Amino acid sequence: MSTKKVQIGIKPTNKPAPAVADAWVESRSSGNEPKSMKRLTIDVPESLHRSIKAQCAMRGTKIADEVRDLLLQKYGQS
């Protein structure tokens, strides 16, 4: 029976990252970053949650997206 040999990769080095990586980090634009989000937790009756969940499932949407749209309608775009 032969034994299986596993090669271990090379040891990490303390060499600095290549200049290409540094240039990529420095050239990143901040214009394409998504808006920062904040979590909002609310309590709703179980019957309301069930109704929202069922309707979202029929439409193929997520509850969070539906609630987010409702809040934007009520409080406007920011």
N, CA, C and O atoms as a Tripos MOL2 file, in Angstrom:
@<TRIPOS>MOLECULE
protein
  312   311    78     0     0
PROTEIN
NO_CHARGES

@<TRIPOS>ATOM
      1 N           0.8500   -1.1620    0.0000 N.3       1 MET1
      2 CA          0.0000    0.0000    0.0000 C.3       1 MET1
      3 C           0.9020    1.2340    0.0000 C.2       1 MET1
      4 O           1.8640    1.3220    0.7630 O.2       1 MET1
      5 N           0.5650    2.1860   -0.8790 N.am      2 SER2
      6 CA          1.3740    3.4040   -0.9350 C.3       2 SER2
      7 C           0.7680    4.4730   -0.0320 C.2       2 SER2
      8 O          -0.4410    4.5180    0.1900 O.2       2 SER2
      9 N           1.6230    5.3050    0.4650 N.am      3 THR3
     10 CA          1.1320    6.3770    1.3270 C.3       3 THR3
     11 C           0.9700    7.6420    0.4940 C.2       3 THR3
     12 O           1.7540    7.9200   -0.4130 O.2       3 THR3
     13 N          -0.0420    8.3760    0.8210 N.am      4 LYS4
     14 CA         -0.3190    9.6070    0.0970 C.3       4 LYS4
     15 C           0.5310   10.7250    0.6820 C.2       4 LYS4
     16 O           0.5790   10.9160    1.8980 O.2       4 LYS4
     17 N           1.1920   11.4530   -0.1880 N.am      5 LYS5
     18 CA          2.0240   12.5570    0.2550 C.3       5 LYS5
     19 C           1.3370   13.8660   -0.1100 C.2       5 LYS5
     20 O           0.8690   14.0580   -1.2320 O.2       5 LYS5
     21 N           1.2920   14.7400    0.8540 N.am      6 VAL6
     22 CA          0.6890   16.0480    0.6400 C.3       6 VAL6
     23 C           1.7810   17.0910    0.7510 C.2       6 VAL6
     24 O           2.5240   17.1330    1.7320 O.2       6 VAL6
     25 N           1.8690   17.9320   -0.2680 N.am      7 GLN7
     26 CA          2.8690   18.9900   -0.2270 C.3       7 GLN7
     27 C           2.2780   20.2000    0.4790 C.2       7 GLN7
     28 O           1.1250   20.5730    0.2640 O.2       7 GLN7
     29 N           3.0770   20.7800    1.3010 N.am      8 ILE8
     30 CA          2.6760   21.9890    2.0040 C.3       8 ILE8
     31 C           3.2150   23.1700    1.2230 C.2       8 ILE8
     32 O           4.3520   23.1480    0.7520 O.2       8 ILE8
     33 N           2.3980   24.1970    1.0890 N.am      9 GLY9
     34 CA          2.7850   25.3870    0.3300 C.3       9 GLY9
     35 C           3.9690   26.0990    0.9440 C.2       9 GLY9
     36 O           4.4430   25.7430    2.0230 O.2       9 GLY9
     37 N           4.4310   27.1040    0.2410 N.am     10 ILE10
     38 CA          5.5910   27.8550    0.7140 C.3      10 ILE10
     39 C           5.2170   28.7020    1.9180 C.2      10 ILE10
     40 O           4.0510   29.0320    2.1370 O.2      10 ILE10
     41 N           6.2300   29.0410    2.6870 N.am     11 LYS11
     42 CA          6.0130   29.8640    3.8730 C.3      11 LYS11
     43 C           5.6920   31.2940    3.4480 C.2      11 LYS11
     44 O           6.2290   31.7870    2.4560 O.2      11 LYS11
     45 N           4.8220   31.9530    4.1930 N.am     12 PRO12
     46 CA          4.5710   33.3620    3.8910 C.3      12 PRO12
     47 C           5.8260   34.1860    4.1670 C.2      12 PRO12
     48 O           6.6240   33.8520    5.0430 O.2      12 PRO12
     49 N           5.9820   35.2430    3.4230 N.am     13 THR13
     50 CA          7.1680   36.0800    3.6000 C.3      13 THR13
     51 C           6.7620   37.4580    4.1070 C.2      13 THR13
     52 O           5.5880   37.8290    4.0960 O.2      13 THR13
     53 N           7.7470   38.1880    4.5400 N.am     14 ASN14
     54 CA          7.5210   39.5510    5.0030 C.3      14 ASN14
     55 C           7.7730   40.5650    3.8890 C.2      14 ASN14
     56 O           7.9090   41.7590    4.1560 O.2      14 ASN14
     57 N           7.8360   40.1000    2.6530 N.am     15 LYS15
     58 CA          8.0800   40.9990    1.5330 C.3      15 LYS15
     59 C           6.8720   41.9140    1.3560 C.2      15 LYS15
     60 O           5.7370   41.4900    1.5690 O.2      15 LYS15
     61 N           7.1080   43.1550    0.9730 N.am     16 PRO16
     62 CA          5.9830   44.0760    0.7540 C.3      16 PRO16
     63 C           5.1430   43.6360   -0.4450 C.2      16 PRO16
     64 O           5.6230   42.9240   -1.3270 O.2      16 PRO16
     65 N           3.9030   44.0660   -0.4620 N.am     17 ALA17
     66 CA          3.0100   43.7380   -1.5700 C.3      17 ALA17
     67 C           3.5480   44.3710   -2.8470 C.2      17 ALA17
     68 O           4.2120   45.4060   -2.8000 O.2      17 ALA17
     69 N           3.2640   43.7510   -3.9820 N.am     18 PRO18
     70 CA          3.7580   44.3260   -5.2370 C.3      18 PRO18
     71 C           3.1740   45.7190   -5.4810 C.2      18 PRO18
     72 O           2.1120   46.0610   -4.9600 O.2      18 PRO18
     73 N           3.8800   46.5080   -6.2750 N.am     19 ALA19
     74 CA          3.4520   47.8810   -6.5610 C.3      19 ALA19
     75 C           2.0960   47.9100   -7.2500 C.2      19 ALA19
     76 O           1.3520   48.8810   -7.1070 O.2      19 ALA19
     77 N           1.7680   46.8690   -7.9880 N.am     20 VAL20
     78 CA          0.4810   46.8150   -8.6800 C.3      20 VAL20
     79 C          -0.6580   46.8490   -7.6620 C.2      20 VAL20
     80 O          -1.6600   47.5300   -7.8770 O.2      20 VAL20
     81 N          -0.5120   46.1330   -6.5750 N.am     21 ALA21
     82 CA         -1.5470   46.1200   -5.5440 C.3      21 ALA21
     83 C          -1.6670   47.4890   -4.8930 C.2      21 ALA21
     84 O          -2.7780   47.9540   -4.6370 O.2      21 ALA21
     85 N          -0.5600   48.1320   -4.6250 N.am     22 ASP22
     86 CA         -0.5910   49.4680   -4.0280 C.3      22 ASP22
     87 C          -1.2680   50.4660   -4.9610 C.2      22 ASP22
     88 O          -2.0480   51.3060   -4.5120 O.2      22 ASP22
     89 N          -0.9760   50.3790   -6.2460 N.am     23 ALA23
     90 CA         -1.5810   51.2920   -7.2180 C.3      23 ALA23
     91 C          -3.0880   51.0690   -7.2860 C.2      23 ALA23
     92 O          -3.8520   52.0270   -7.4020 O.2      23 ALA23
     93 N          -3.5170   49.8150   -7.2170 N.am     24 TRP24
     94 CA         -4.9500   49.5170   -7.2630 C.3      24 TRP24
     95 C          -5.6610   50.1230   -6.0590 C.2      24 TRP24
     96 O          -6.7330   50.7110   -6.2000 O.2      24 TRP24
     97 N          -5.0740   49.9850   -4.8870 N.am     25 VAL25
     98 CA         -5.6930   50.5300   -3.6800 C.3      25 VAL25
     99 C          -5.7830   52.0470   -3.7700 C.2      25 VAL25
    100 O          -6.8070   52.6290   -3.4120 O.2      25 VAL25
    101 N          -4.7350   52.6850   -4.2390 N.am     26 GLU26
    102 CA         -4.7180   54.1440   -4.3150 C.3      26 GLU26
    103 C          -5.6520   54.6850   -5.3870 C.2      26 GLU26
    104 O          -6.1620   55.7970   -5.2500 O.2      26 GLU26
    105 N          -5.8870   53.9230   -6.4490 N.am     27 SER27
    106 CA         -6.6960   54.4250   -7.5600 C.3      27 SER27
    107 C          -8.1880   54.1550   -7.3950 C.2      27 SER27
    108 O          -8.9820   54.5860   -8.2300 O.2      27 SER27
    109 N          -8.5800   53.4620   -6.3540 N.am     28 ARG28
    110 CA        -10.0060   53.1760   -6.1640 C.3      28 ARG28
    111 C         -10.7560   54.4830   -5.9720 C.2      28 ARG28
    112 O         -10.3290   55.3580   -5.2190 O.2      28 ARG28
    113 N         -11.8790   54.5990   -6.6640 N.am     29 SER29
    114 CA        -12.6780   55.8200   -6.5160 C.3      29 SER29
    115 C         -13.7420   55.6030   -5.4530 C.2      29 SER29
    116 O         -14.2730   54.5020   -5.3040 O.2      29 SER29
    117 N         -14.0420   56.6500   -4.7260 N.am     30 SER30
    118 CA        -15.0450   56.5420   -3.6700 C.3      30 SER30
    119 C         -16.4380   56.8440   -4.1960 C.2      30 SER30
    120 O         -17.3950   56.7950   -3.4240 O.2      30 SER30
    121 N         -16.5940   57.1570   -5.4830 N.am     31 GLY31
    122 CA        -17.8880   57.5040   -6.0530 C.3      31 GLY31
    123 C         -18.8220   56.3200   -6.2340 C.2      31 GLY31
    124 O         -20.0360   56.5110   -6.3110 O.2      31 GLY31
    125 N         -18.3010   55.1110   -6.3050 N.am     32 ASN32
    126 CA        -19.1290   53.9380   -6.5710 C.3      32 ASN32
    127 C         -19.5530   53.2050   -5.3130 C.2      32 ASN32
    128 O         -20.1370   52.1250   -5.4020 O.2      32 ASN32
    129 N         -19.2770   53.7580   -4.1560 N.am     33 GLU33
    130 CA        -19.6180   53.0670   -2.9160 C.3      33 GLU33
    131 C         -21.1150   53.1660   -2.6540 C.2      33 GLU33
    132 O         -21.7050   54.2270   -2.8570 O.2      33 GLU33
    133 N         -21.7440   52.0720   -2.2060 N.am     34 PRO34
    134 CA        -23.1780   52.1210   -1.9090 C.3      34 PRO34
    135 C         -23.4470   52.9810   -0.6770 C.2      34 PRO34
    136 O         -22.5580   53.2260    0.1380 O.2      34 PRO34
    137 N         -24.6970   53.4350   -0.5630 N.am     35 LYS35
    138 CA        -25.0750   54.2310    0.6020 C.3      35 LYS35
    139 C         -24.9160   53.3830    1.8520 C.2      35 LYS35
    140 O         -25.1670   52.1780    1.8360 O.2      35 LYS35
    141 N         -24.5010   54.0200    2.9270 N.am     36 SER36
    142 CA        -24.3930   53.2700    4.1730 C.3      36 SER36
    143 C         -25.8000   52.9900    4.6850 C.2      36 SER36
    144 O         -26.6860   53.8360    4.5720 O.2      36 SER36
    145 N         -25.9990   51.8200    5.2390 N.am     37 MET37
    146 CA        -27.3140   51.3900    5.6950 C.3      37 MET37
    147 C         -27.3180   51.3110    7.2180 C.2      37 MET37
    148 O         -26.2810   51.0830    7.8400 O.2      37 MET37
    149 N         -28.4830   51.5010    7.8030 N.am     38 LYS38
    150 CA        -28.6960   51.3480    9.2380 C.3      38 LYS38
    151 C         -29.8080   50.3300    9.4270 C.2      38 LYS38
    152 O         -30.7890   50.3310    8.6840 O.2      38 LYS38
    153 N         -29.6590   49.4700   10.4090 N.am     39 ARG39
    154 CA        -30.6550   48.4410   10.6900 C.3      39 ARG39
    155 C         -31.7930   49.0380   11.4980 C.2      39 ARG39
    156 O         -31.5700   49.8330   12.4110 O.2      39 ARG39
    157 N         -33.0250   48.6460   11.1530 N.am     40 LEU40
    158 CA        -34.2200   49.1110   11.8390 C.3      40 LEU40
    159 C         -35.0030   47.8800   12.2750 C.2      40 LEU40
    160 O         -35.3950   47.0640   11.4420 O.2      40 LEU40
    161 N         -35.2300   47.7470   13.5600 N.am     41 THR41
    162 CA        -35.9660   46.6050   14.0940 C.3      41 THR41
    163 C         -37.3010   47.0900   14.6260 C.2      41 THR41
    164 O         -37.3590   48.0160   15.4340 O.2      41 THR41
    165 N         -38.3860   46.4510   14.1620 N.am     42 ILE42
    166 CA        -39.7170   46.8250   14.6360 C.3      42 ILE42
    167 C         -40.4770   45.5730   15.0430 C.2      42 ILE42
    168 O         -40.1860   44.4730   14.5720 O.2      42 ILE42
    169 N         -41.4500   45.7510   15.9190 N.am     43 ASP43
    170 CA        -42.3250   44.6540   16.3260 C.3      43 ASP43
    171 C         -43.6690   44.8460   15.6440 C.2      43 ASP43
    172 O         -44.2600   45.9240   15.7070 O.2      43 ASP43
    173 N         -44.1520   43.7860   14.9870 N.am     44 VAL44
    174 CA        -45.4680   43.8120   14.3410 C.3      44 VAL44
    175 C         -46.2510   42.5980   14.8110 C.2      44 VAL44
    176 O         -45.6620   41.5880   15.1950 O.2      44 VAL44
    177 N         -47.5850   42.6900   14.7830 N.am     45 PRO45
    178 CA        -48.3840   41.5270   15.1640 C.3      45 PRO45
    179 C         -48.0970   40.3430   14.2350 C.2      45 PRO45
    180 O         -47.7760   40.5220   13.0600 O.2      45 PRO45
    181 N         -48.2170   39.1520   14.7770 N.am     46 GLU46
    182 CA        -47.9230   37.9470   14.0030 C.3      46 GLU46
    183 C         -48.8020   37.8490   12.7680 C.2      46 GLU46
    184 O         -48.3360   37.4340   11.7060 O.2      46 GLU46
    185 N         -50.0720   38.2280   12.8950 N.am     47 SER47
    186 CA        -50.9870   38.1410   11.7490 C.3      47 SER47
    187 C         -50.5400   39.0720   10.6170 C.2      47 SER47
    188 O         -50.6190   38.7020    9.4450 O.2      47 SER47
    189 N         -50.0720   40.2710   10.9580 N.am     48 LEU48
    190 CA        -49.5830   41.2040    9.9430 C.3      48 LEU48
    191 C         -48.3240   40.6560    9.2810 C.2      48 LEU48
    192 O         -48.1820   40.7260    8.0600 O.2      48 LEU48
    193 N         -47.4240   40.1200   10.0700 N.am     49 HIS49
    194 CA        -46.1910   39.5400    9.5300 C.3      49 HIS49
    195 C         -46.5100   38.4020    8.5690 C.2      49 HIS49
    196 O         -45.9200   38.3020    7.4930 O.2      49 HIS49
    197 N         -47.4430   37.5500    8.9630 N.am     50 ARG50
    198 CA        -47.8390   36.4220    8.1230 C.3      50 ARG50
    199 C         -48.4060   36.9210    6.7930 C.2      50 ARG50
    200 O         -48.0930   36.3750    5.7360 O.2      50 ARG50
    201 N         -49.2350   37.9540    6.8510 N.am     51 SER51
    202 CA        -49.8450   38.5060    5.6460 C.3      51 SER51
    203 C         -48.7920   39.1150    4.7210 C.2      51 SER51
    204 O         -48.8030   38.8770    3.5130 O.2      51 SER51
    205 N         -47.8900   39.8970    5.2960 N.am     52 ILE52
    206 CA        -46.8200   40.5110    4.4990 C.3      52 ILE52
    207 C         -45.9550   39.4300    3.8610 C.2      52 ILE52
    208 O         -45.6160   39.5110    2.6810 O.2      52 ILE52
    209 N         -45.6060   38.4300    4.6430 N.am     53 LYS53
    210 CA        -44.7340   37.3610    4.1570 C.3      53 LYS53
    211 C         -45.3870   36.5910    3.0150 C.2      53 LYS53
    212 O         -44.7330   36.2680    2.0230 O.2      53 LYS53
    213 N         -46.6840   36.2970    3.1590 N.am     54 ALA54
    214 CA        -47.4010   35.5520    2.1160 C.3      54 ALA54
    215 C         -47.4650   36.3650    0.8210 C.2      54 ALA54
    216 O         -47.2310   35.8290   -0.2620 O.2      54 ALA54
    217 N         -47.7810   37.6500    0.9350 N.am     55 GLN55
    218 CA        -47.8860   38.4810   -0.2650 C.3      55 GLN55
    219 C         -46.5290   38.6740   -0.9380 C.2      55 GLN55
    220 O         -46.4400   38.6900   -2.1650 O.2      55 GLN55
    221 N         -45.4920   38.8180   -0.1500 N.am     56 CYS56
    222 CA        -44.1510   38.9420   -0.7230 C.3      56 CYS56
    223 C         -43.7390   37.6470   -1.4190 C.2      56 CYS56
    224 O         -43.0980   37.6800   -2.4700 O.2      56 CYS56
    225 N         -44.1030   36.5160   -0.8370 N.am     57 ALA57
    226 CA        -43.7710   35.2300   -1.4540 C.3      57 ALA57
    227 C         -44.4800   35.0860   -2.7940 C.2      57 ALA57
    228 O         -43.8960   34.5840   -3.7550 O.2      57 ALA57
    229 N         -45.7470   35.5270   -2.8670 N.am     58 MET58
    230 CA        -46.4890   35.4420   -4.1310 C.3      58 MET58
    231 C         -45.8790   36.3530   -5.1950 C.2      58 MET58
    232 O         -45.8670   36.0030   -6.3750 O.2      58 MET58
    233 N         -45.3760   37.5100   -4.7900 N.am     59 ARG59
    234 CA        -44.7730   38.4590   -5.7300 C.3      59 ARG59
    235 C         -43.3100   38.1380   -6.0290 C.2      59 ARG59
    236 O         -42.7450   38.6300   -7.0050 O.2      59 ARG59
    237 N         -42.7070   37.3140   -5.1850 N.am     60 GLY60
    238 CA        -41.2870   37.0020   -5.3610 C.3      60 GLY60
    239 C         -40.3820   38.1280   -4.8940 C.2      60 GLY60
    240 O         -39.2840   38.3080   -5.4210 O.2      60 GLY60
    241 N         -40.8450   38.8920   -3.8980 N.am     61 THR61
    242 CA        -40.0450   39.9910   -3.3640 C.3      61 THR61
    243 C         -39.6480   39.6840   -1.9280 C.2      61 THR61
    244 O         -40.1350   38.7270   -1.3250 O.2      61 THR61
    245 N         -38.7710   40.4930   -1.3990 N.am     62 LYS62
    246 CA        -38.3380   40.3310   -0.0100 C.3      62 LYS62
    247 C         -39.0990   41.3130    0.8670 C.2      62 LYS62
    248 O         -39.4370   42.4140    0.4320 O.2      62 LYS62
    249 N         -39.3640   40.9080    2.1030 N.am     63 ILE63
    250 CA        -40.0720   41.7730    3.0480 C.3      63 ILE63
    251 C         -39.3010   43.0760    3.2460 C.2      63 ILE63
    252 O         -39.9000   44.1510    3.2620 O.2      63 ILE63
    253 N         -38.0030   42.9920    3.3950 N.am     64 ALA64
    254 CA        -37.1910   44.1900    3.6300 C.3      64 ALA64
    255 C         -37.3390   45.1860    2.4850 C.2      64 ALA64
    256 O         -37.4340   46.3900    2.7200 O.2      64 ALA64
    257 N         -37.3580   44.6890    1.2440 N.am     65 ASP65
    258 CA        -37.5080   45.5850    0.0970 C.3      65 ASP65
    259 C         -38.8770   46.2560    0.0970 C.2      65 ASP65
    260 O         -38.9860   47.4460   -0.2000 O.2      65 ASP65
    261 N         -39.9210   45.4980    0.4290 N.am     66 GLU66
    262 CA        -41.2800   46.0560    0.4760 C.3      66 GLU66
    263 C         -41.3810   47.1370    1.5490 C.2      66 GLU66
    264 O         -41.9250   48.2130    1.3000 O.2      66 GLU66
    265 N         -40.8620   46.8550    2.7340 N.am     67 VAL67
    266 CA        -40.9370   47.8190    3.8320 C.3      67 VAL67
    267 C         -40.0970   49.0510    3.5030 C.2      67 VAL67
    268 O         -40.5000   50.1770    3.7970 O.2      67 VAL67
    269 N         -38.9290   48.8370    2.8930 N.am     68 ARG68
    270 CA        -38.0720   49.9560    2.5000 C.3      68 ARG68
    271 C         -38.8040   50.8680    1.5190 C.2      68 ARG68
    272 O         -38.7340   52.0910    1.6400 O.2      68 ARG68
    273 N         -39.5130   50.2750    0.5370 N.am     69 ASP69
    274 CA        -40.2770   51.0680   -0.4270 C.3      69 ASP69
    275 C         -41.3850   51.8590    0.2570 C.2      69 ASP69
    276 O         -41.6070   53.0270   -0.0650 O.2      69 ASP69
    277 N         -42.0800   51.2260    1.1990 N.am     70 LEU70
    278 CA        -43.1400   51.9290    1.9300 C.3      70 LEU70
    279 C         -42.5820   53.1120    2.7180 C.2      70 LEU70
    280 O         -43.1790   54.1880    2.7340 O.2      70 LEU70
    281 N         -41.4500   52.9140    3.3640 N.am     71 LEU71
    282 CA        -40.8380   53.9940    4.1340 C.3      71 LEU71
    283 C         -40.3860   55.1360    3.2230 C.2      71 LEU71
    284 O         -40.5020   56.3070    3.5850 O.2      71 LEU71
    285 N         -39.8730   54.7930    2.0470 N.am     72 LEU72
    286 CA        -39.4630   55.8340    1.1030 C.3      72 LEU72
    287 C         -40.6670   56.6170    0.5960 C.2      72 LEU72
    288 O         -40.5790   57.8310    0.4080 O.2      72 LEU72
    289 N         -41.7930   55.9360    0.3700 N.am     73 GLN73
    290 CA        -43.0130   56.6280   -0.0540 C.3      73 GLN73
    291 C         -43.4800   57.5940    1.0300 C.2      73 GLN73
    292 O         -43.8920   58.7150    0.7320 O.2      73 GLN73
    293 N         -43.4160   57.1630    2.2730 N.am     74 LYS74
    294 CA        -43.8980   57.9790    3.3900 C.3      74 LYS74
    295 C         -42.9550   59.1390    3.7010 C.2      74 LYS74
    296 O         -43.4070   60.2650    3.9130 O.2      74 LYS74
    297 N         -41.6510   58.8730    3.7300 N.am     75 TYR75
    298 CA        -40.6880   59.8670    4.1940 C.3      75 TYR75
    299 C         -39.8210   60.4510    3.0870 C.2      75 TYR75
    300 O         -39.0010   61.3300    3.3540 O.2      75 TYR75
    301 N         -39.9810   59.9910    1.8660 N.am     76 GLY76
    302 CA        -39.2730   60.5710    0.7290 C.3      76 GLY76
    303 C         -37.8780   60.0300    0.5260 C.2      76 GLY76
    304 O         -37.3120   59.3440    1.3770 O.2      76 GLY76
    305 N         -37.3460   60.3640   -0.6330 N.am     77 GLN77
    306 CA        -35.9840   59.9640   -0.9950 C.3      77 GLN77
    307 C         -34.9980   60.8170   -0.2220 C.2      77 GLN77
    308 O         -35.2270   62.0050    0.0020 O.2      77 GLN77
    309 N         -33.8970   60.1970    0.1850 N.am     78 SER78
    310 CA        -32.8800   60.9840    0.8900 C.3      78 SER78
    311 C         -31.5600   60.9230    0.1760 C.2      78 SER78
    312 O         -30.5860   61.5270    0.6260 O.2      78 SER78
@<TRIPOS>BOND
     1     1     2 1
     2     2     3 1
     3     3     4 2
     4     3     5 am
     5     5     6 1
     6     6     7 1
     7     7     8 2
     8     7     9 am
     9     9    10 1
    10    10    11 1
    11    11    12 2
    12    11    13 am
    13    13    14 1
    14    14    15 1
    15    15    16 2
    16    15    17 am
    17    17    18 1
    18    18    19 1
    19    19    20 2
    20    19    21 am
    21    21    22 1
    22    22    23 1
    23    23    24 2
    24    23    25 am
    25    25    26 1
    26    26    27 1
    27    27    28 2
    28    27    29 am
    29    29    30 1
    30    30    31 1
    31    31    32 2
    32    31    33 am
    33    33    34 1
    34    34    35 1
    35    35    36 2
    36    35    37 am
    37    37    38 1
    38    38    39 1
    39    39    40 2
    40    39    41 am
    41    41    42 1
    42    42    43 1
    43    43    44 2
    44    43    45 am
    45    45    46 1
    46    46    47 1
    47    47    48 2
    48    47    49 am
    49    49    50 1
    50    50    51 1
    51    51    52 2
    52    51    53 am
    53    53    54 1
    54    54    55 1
    55    55    56 2
    56    55    57 am
    57    57    58 1
    58    58    59 1
    59    59    60 2
    60    59    61 am
    61    61    62 1
    62    62    63 1
    63    63    64 2
    64    63    65 am
    65    65    66 1
    66    66    67 1
    67    67    68 2
    68    67    69 am
    69    69    70 1
    70    70    71 1
    71    71    72 2
    72    71    73 am
    73    73    74 1
    74    74    75 1
    75    75    76 2
    76    75    77 am
    77    77    78 1
    78    78    79 1
    79    79    80 2
    80    79    81 am
    81    81    82 1
    82    82    83 1
    83    83    84 2
    84    83    85 am
    85    85    86 1
    86    86    87 1
    87    87    88 2
    88    87    89 am
    89    89    90 1
    90    90    91 1
    91    91    92 2
    92    91    93 am
    93    93    94 1
    94    94    95 1
    95    95    96 2
    96    95    97 am
    97    97    98 1
    98    98    99 1
    99    99   100 2
   100    99   101 am
   101   101   102 1
   102   102   103 1
   103   103   104 2
   104   103   105 am
   105   105   106 1
   106   106   107 1
   107   107   108 2
   108   107   109 am
   109   109   110 1
   110   110   111 1
   111   111   112 2
   112   111   113 am
   113   113   114 1
   114   114   115 1
   115   115   116 2
   116   115   117 am
   117   117   118 1
   118   118   119 1
   119   119   120 2
   120   119   121 am
   121   121   122 1
   122   122   123 1
   123   123   124 2
   124   123   125 am
   125   125   126 1
   126   126   127 1
   127   127   128 2
   128   127   129 am
   129   129   130 1
   130   130   131 1
   131   131   132 2
   132   131   133 am
   133   133   134 1
   134   134   135 1
   135   135   136 2
   136   135   137 am
   137   137   138 1
   138   138   139 1
   139   139   140 2
   140   139   141 am
   141   141   142 1
   142   142   143 1
   143   143   144 2
   144   143   145 am
   145   145   146 1
   146   146   147 1
   147   147   148 2
   148   147   149 am
   149   149   150 1
   150   150   151 1
   151   151   152 2
   152   151   153 am
   153   153   154 1
   154   154   155 1
   155   155   156 2
   156   155   157 am
   157   157   158 1
   158   158   159 1
   159   159   160 2
   160   159   161 am
   161   161   162 1
   162   162   163 1
   163   163   164 2
   164   163   165 am
   165   165   166 1
   166   166   167 1
   167   167   168 2
   168   167   169 am
   169   169   170 1
   170   170   171 1
   171   171   172 2
   172   171   173 am
   173   173   174 1
   174   174   175 1
   175   175   176 2
   176   175   177 am
   177   177   178 1
   178   178   179 1
   179   179   180 2
   180   179   181 am
   181   181   182 1
   182   182   183 1
   183   183   184 2
   184   183   185 am
   185   185   186 1
   186   186   187 1
   187   187   188 2
   188   187   189 am
   189   189   190 1
   190   190   191 1
   191   191   192 2
   192   191   193 am
   193   193   194 1
   194   194   195 1
   195   195   196 2
   196   195   197 am
   197   197   198 1
   198   198   199 1
   199   199   200 2
   200   199   201 am
   201   201   202 1
   202   202   203 1
   203   203   204 2
   204   203   205 am
   205   205   206 1
   206   206   207 1
   207   207   208 2
   208   207   209 am
   209   209   210 1
   210   210   211 1
   211   211   212 2
   212   211   213 am
   213   213   214 1
   214   214   215 1
   215   215   216 2
   216   215   217 am
   217   217   218 1
   218   218   219 1
   219   219   220 2
   220   219   221 am
   221   221   222 1
   222   222   223 1
   223   223   224 2
   224   223   225 am
   225   225   226 1
   226   226   227 1
   227   227   228 2
   228   227   229 am
   229   229   230 1
   230   230   231 1
   231   231   232 2
   232   231   233 am
   233   233   234 1
   234   234   235 1
   235   235   236 2
   236   235   237 am
   237   237   238 1
   238   238   239 1
   239   239   240 2
   240   239   241 am
   241   241   242 1
   242   242   243 1
   243   243   244 2
   244   243   245 am
   245   245   246 1
   246   246   247 1
   247   247   248 2
   248   247   249 am
   249   249   250 1
   250   250   251 1
   251   251   252 2
   252   251   253 am
   253   253   254 1
   254   254   255 1
   255   255   256 2
   256   255   257 am
   257   257   258 1
   258   258   259 1
   259   259   260 2
   260   259   261 am
   261   261   262 1
   262   262   263 1
   263   263   264 2
   264   263   265 am
   265   265   266 1
   266   266   267 1
   267   267   268 2
   268   267   269 am
   269   269   270 1
   270   270   271 1
   271   271   272 2
   272   271   273 am
   273   273   274 1
   274   274   275 1
   275   275   276 2
   276   275   277 am
   277   277   278 1
   278   278   279 1
   279   279   280 2
   280   279   281 am
   281   281   282 1
   282   282   283 1
   283   283   284 2
   284   283   285 am
   285   285   286 1
   286   286   287 1
   287   287   288 2
   288   287   289 am
   289   289   290 1
   290   290   291 1
   291   291   292 2
   292   291   293 am
   293   293   294 1
   294   294   295 1
   295   295   296 2
   296   295   297 am
   297   297   298 1
   298   298   299 1
   299   299   300 2
   300   299   301 am
   301   301   302 1
   302   302   303 1
   303   303   304 2
   304   303   305 am
   305   305   306 1
   306   306   307 1
   307   307   308 2
   308   307   309 am
   309   309   310 1
   310   310   311 1
   311   311   312 2
@<TRIPOS>SUBSTRUCTURE
     1 MET1         2 RESIDUE 1 A MET
     2 SER2         6 RESIDUE 1 A SER
     3 THR3        10 RESIDUE 1 A THR
     4 LYS4        14 RESIDUE 1 A LYS
     5 LYS5        18 RESIDUE 1 A LYS
     6 VAL6        22 RESIDUE 1 A VAL
     7 GLN7        26 RESIDUE 1 A GLN
     8 ILE8        30 RESIDUE 1 A ILE
     9 GLY9        34 RESIDUE 1 A GLY
    10 ILE10       38 RESIDUE 1 A ILE
    11 LYS11       42 RESIDUE 1 A LYS
    12 PRO12       46 RESIDUE 1 A PRO
    13 THR13       50 RESIDUE 1 A THR
    14 ASN14       54 RESIDUE 1 A ASN
    15 LYS15       58 RESIDUE 1 A LYS
    16 PRO16       62 RESIDUE 1 A PRO
    17 ALA17       66 RESIDUE 1 A ALA
    18 PRO18       70 RESIDUE 1 A PRO
    19 ALA19       74 RESIDUE 1 A ALA
    20 VAL20       78 RESIDUE 1 A VAL
    21 ALA21       82 RESIDUE 1 A ALA
    22 ASP22       86 RESIDUE 1 A ASP
    23 ALA23       90 RESIDUE 1 A ALA
    24 TRP24       94 RESIDUE 1 A TRP
    25 VAL25       98 RESIDUE 1 A VAL
    26 GLU26      102 RESIDUE 1 A GLU
    27 SER27      106 RESIDUE 1 A SER
    28 ARG28      110 RESIDUE 1 A ARG
    29 SER29      114 RESIDUE 1 A SER
    30 SER30      118 RESIDUE 1 A SER
    31 GLY31      122 RESIDUE 1 A GLY
    32 ASN32      126 RESIDUE 1 A ASN
    33 GLU33      130 RESIDUE 1 A GLU
    34 PRO34      134 RESIDUE 1 A PRO
    35 LYS35      138 RESIDUE 1 A LYS
    36 SER36      142 RESIDUE 1 A SER
    37 MET37      146 RESIDUE 1 A MET
    38 LYS38      150 RESIDUE 1 A LYS
    39 ARG39      154 RESIDUE 1 A ARG
    40 LEU40      158 RESIDUE 1 A LEU
    41 THR41      162 RESIDUE 1 A THR
    42 ILE42      166 RESIDUE 1 A ILE
    43 ASP43      170 RESIDUE 1 A ASP
    44 VAL44      174 RESIDUE 1 A VAL
    45 PRO45      178 RESIDUE 1 A PRO
    46 GLU46      182 RESIDUE 1 A GLU
    47 SER47      186 RESIDUE 1 A SER
    48 LEU48      190 RESIDUE 1 A LEU
    49 HIS49      194 RESIDUE 1 A HIS
    50 ARG50      198 RESIDUE 1 A ARG
    51 SER51      202 RESIDUE 1 A SER
    52 ILE52      206 RESIDUE 1 A ILE
    53 LYS53      210 RESIDUE 1 A LYS
    54 ALA54      214 RESIDUE 1 A ALA
    55 GLN55      218 RESIDUE 1 A GLN
    56 CYS56      222 RESIDUE 1 A CYS
    57 ALA57      226 RESIDUE 1 A ALA
    58 MET58      230 RESIDUE 1 A MET
    59 ARG59      234 RESIDUE 1 A ARG
    60 GLY60      238 RESIDUE 1 A GLY
    61 THR61      242 RESIDUE 1 A THR
    62 LYS62      246 RESIDUE 1 A LYS
    63 ILE63      250 RESIDUE 1 A ILE
    64 ALA64      254 RESIDUE 1 A ALA
    65 ASP65      258 RESIDUE 1 A ASP
    66 GLU66      262 RESIDUE 1 A GLU
    67 VAL67      266 RESIDUE 1 A VAL
    68 ARG68      270 RESIDUE 1 A ARG
    69 ASP69      274 RESIDUE 1 A ASP
    70 LEU70      278 RESIDUE 1 A LEU
    71 LEU71      282 RESIDUE 1 A LEU
    72 LEU72      286 RESIDUE 1 A LEU
    73 GLN73      290 RESIDUE 1 A GLN
    74 LYS74      294 RESIDUE 1 A LYS
    75 TYR75      298 RESIDUE 1 A TYR
    76 GLY76      302 RESIDUE 1 A GLY
    77 GLN77      306 RESIDUE 1 A GLN
    78 SER78      310 RESIDUE 1 A SER
